[in-house]
Amino acid sequence: MFRNQTVLVTGGTGMIGRELVDLLLDEGAIVHIADLKEPQNMSNRIIFHNTDLRSFSACLNLCDGMNYVFNLVGIKCSPRVAIYEPANIIGPMLQFNTNMLEAAMQKNVKWYLYTSTVGVYQPAEVLREDDVWDTQPSKNDWYGGWAKRMGELQCHAYQKQYGDGKCSIVRPANVYGSYDNFDLDSAMVIPSLIRKAFANGVLEVWGDGSAIRDFVHARDVAMGMIFAVKNKITKPINLGSGDEISIKRIAQIIANKADVKIKWDITKPKGDPRRVFDMSRAASYGFFPEISIEDGISETIEWYLSNVELANTDKDVFKNLKESKL
């Protein structure tokens, strides 16, 4: 399907983007990446565009001649960013969503994939795709959740106006993997805990570890994205593991790998008590994730210890980490 096809991946230097680019190259695609971050250690077969997607004219130029567009661009909505920098989340993300979809439709691409998020959901025992529009996002994901919902609504609008449309919408769970962001100011759960464990000699964890999440490896998400486009799925689909994994279990896996003790800080917020995906819709189409949480964390730690310069950490941490662990 993708052989000799021109494919644009926005946010292609991120952790999901890198996995997706590798899979597309394996399928013989001519891959273009649009990002503000210059790619490192990526195949010389890709064509890189240093582009600010807040510019509609830039997005039009990017989509010109593209057969497929995978829109992965977004802003990491860590607890700290959500609390202190909400304007830095919602404004740019609304611009990314609108510009890329409109440009792709004007340039008549064959198919467009929009990457949403677990943050669109209101807390519930199980997160099902069709429940989203009867609820509101969690207050912990308020700004990012609404921004991503608006992107989904734009896809729905095109489908309604032009028939079945040519958009797939995927909602990844809590994603982790190689090339994640390990900066403590904005890192998500797994990369934040990995850095703390290996850089500090003790693993400090917010809350009591009771919160339940659905963690999925970036490669499983990338495979799910390709699956959605190949099968022309227009209904939103969850991309998670479907497994109930506590923060305590994650912390224990990482602490064991780093050989450190865990220090729980129960004065800090622990987030929503439970968020687990219903994966029955993806399964009904024939998609199933493959990477276990233990194997995925081991792979992520191995990458982190071998690539600390790329992990958004400070120079002293690089030096101390290399001397003590490598």
N, C-alpha and C positions, 0 to 999 in steps of 0.2 A: 504493500500500500504506500509506503513512504519512500520506496526506492526512486532516486533521482527527482524527488519532490523537494521544493524549497519550503523549509519549515522555520518559523520564527519562534524563539523561546524568550519571552521577557523574564527578567529575573533569573537568567540562565546561569549566573555564576554562583547562585545560592546552592544549598545542600540538595534540595529536590531537583533544581535545575540541572545540576551537574550529573545526577543519576539519569535524568531524562535525556540530556544531550548524548550521553554515552549509549543509551538504548537506541536513540534515533540514528546515530552514526552507524551502529551495528546493523540497522535495517537499510542502510544505504541512502539516507536522507542528506540533502544539502542544508546544513544547519546554520542558521543565523542566530546570534545572541544579542539582545538589547539590555544594557545595564549601565549603571554609573560606575561600577566597580570593575577595573581592568582584570581580566581573568588570569589566574596563575595555575600552572601545571595542568592546562587543558590541551586537548588535541589541536594540532595546527591545521586541522581540516575545518574548523569552525570559522565563521565570518563574524567578527565582533563589531558592534555599533555602540559607541559611547553616546547614549541618548537620554535626555530628560523627558520622560513620558508625560510630564505635565504640559508639554507643548503638543497641541493637536496636529499642527503641521508636521512635526517630527514623527508622530505616530503614522500619519498618512504616508510619509516617505518610507517608513519601515515596512508597512504592509504592502507596498507596491510590488507586485510580482510574487507575493507569497501564496503558496497553496494551502498551508495550514498555519494557524497561530495558536500557540500554547501560552496563555497569559498567566504567569506565575508571580508576577511582581506584587509586592505587598510590604507592609511594615510590621516588624515583630512587636506584638502587643504584650510585652512582659508586664508583670504586676506593677513594677516601678514606672514604666512608661505610661501605662494606662492611668495611673493615679496623677502623675505630675506633668505629663506632656500630651494630653488628649488631642490638642489642636494639631500636633505633629503627626497624629494618626489619621484623623478623619478627613482633613482637607486634601492631602496628597493622594490618599487612597481613592477618594471619589473622583479625582482627576484621572488617575490611572485607569480606573474602571471605564469611565465614560469615553475617554479618548481612544483607548485601544479597541473597544467593541465597535464604536462608530467608524473608526478607520478601517477595521477589518471588513465590516459590512460594505462600506463604500468601495473597497477594493475587491469585493466579491471573492473572498477566500473560500476554499472548499469546505472548511470546518474550523470552528473556533472553540477553544477550551478555556473556561473561566475557573480559576482556583478560588474557592470560597474558604470557609474555616469552621472549626468546631465552635468558634465564638458566636456564630449566628443563633445558637440554640439557647433556650431558657433551660436552667438546670432541671433535670428529670432523672428518674431511675434509668431509663433507656432513651437514647436520642434517635428518633425516627425522622426520616426525611420529610414526610408530609405534615409533621407537627409544627414546623417552623413558623408558618404565617398565622397560626392561631395563638402565638405567644410573643414575648419580647426577649431580647438577649439578656443574659445575666448582667448585673451591674458591674461585675468584674471584667466583662468584655464589652461594655456598653458602646464605646465609640468605634472600636474595630469591628464589632459585631454588626452594628448598623451600616457601616461603610460597605462591608462585604455583602450584606443583604441587598443594598441598593444595586450592587453589581449583578446579583442574581436577578433582581427585578428587571433590570435593563435587558438581560438575556430573554426573560419571559416576554417582555414587550415586543422584541423583534420576532419571537416565535409566534406570538398572537397576530401581529400585523402581517407577517409574510408566510403564514402557514406553519408547517412543522418546525421551520427554522433549521439552523445548522450550528447550534451551540450545545456543548456539553458543560455541565456544572459538577465539579467535584468538591467535596467537603472533607479535607484531611483532618484526622484527629490530632493528637499531640505528636508532632513529627520530630524525629531525631536522626542523627547519623553523621557521617564524615562531612567536613566543611560546615558544620553548624557554627553558630555564633556563641563563643565561650566568654564573652565580655560580661562581667558580673552585673553591670548596670542594666543590661537588656537581654541577657540570656534566658532561655526557657529552662524548664525543670532539669532535664537530664544533663545538658551541657554545663549548666550552673553547678550542679552537684559534682560532676566530674572534675571541673576545675578546682572547686573547693577541696575536694578529697586529695588531689595530687599536689596542689600548690601550697596548702596550708597545714597538711599533716593531721588534720581533723576535719570531719565532715559535719558542718553546721547546717541544719535543715529547719526551715520555717514550719511552724505548726507541730502537730503530734504524729504525722505520718498516716493518719486515718483516711485522708482524701483518696478517692478512687478515680483513676483516669484510664483512658484508652490510648496507649502509646503505639505508634506505627513507624517502622523504619522508612527512610526517604526513598529507598529503592522500591519498596512495595508501593508507595504512593506513585512513583514515576511509572511503574508497570500498570497501575490502575488507570492513570491518565491516558496512556497509549491504548489500553483496552477500551476505555470509554469512547475515544475518537474512532477507533477501528470499527466498533459496533454501533456507531452513530447514536449513542444514548443521549436523549434530550432531557430525561428526568434527572433531577439532582441525585447524586449517589454519594453515600458515605464511603470514605476510604480510611479505615482503621483496622485494628486487629479484632475488635469485638470482645477482647479479653478484659476482665476486671483486674486492674493492677494498682495496688496501693502505692502511695509515695514511700511508705515504709519499706516495701519490697524493693523498690528502685534504689533507695538509699542503702539497703543491705547488700544488694548486688555490687554497687559501686564501692562501698566501704570494704567489702571482701577483696575486690580486685586491687584496691589501693593499700590494703592492710592498715586501715585506720579505724578509729572509733567514731561513733555518731553522737553528735550533741544536738538535742532537740531544743528549739527556741519556741516555746508555746506562747510567748508574748506576741509573736508575729502572726499575721493572717495565714490561713491554710487554704483559702479559696473555697469554691463550691464543693460540697461533700462528695458528689458522685457525677461523673460524666462518662458514659460508655456508649459506644455506637451500636445500633442495630445494623448488622451487616447483611441482612436477608435480601435486600434489593440487589446489592452487588453480587451476592451468591446466586440469585435467580438468573442473572445474566451469564454466570459462569466464572466470576472473578473471585479469587481467594488469596489473601496475603500469605507469604511464605516464611518470613524471618521471625524467629522467636525473640523474645525480649532479652534473654540471656546472650544469645549469639549477637544480637544487634548492639547491645551495650558493649560487649567485648570488642567488637569491630570498631566502635566509635572511640573507645579508650585507646585502642592500638593506634588509630589514626591521630588522635590528639597528642599522644606522647611522641609521635614521629613527625608532627607538623605544628609544633607550638607557635612557630612564627606566623602561621596562617590563621591562628585561632583567636585573633583579636584580644591578645593579652599583653601585659606590659613587659618591658625588657628585663626587669629583675626576675619576674616569674619565669621567663624563658631560660635565663641563666641558671637559676636555682633548680628548675625542673629538669633541665638537661643533666646537670651534675649529679642529681640525686636519683633519677629514675631511668636514664638512658645508658 
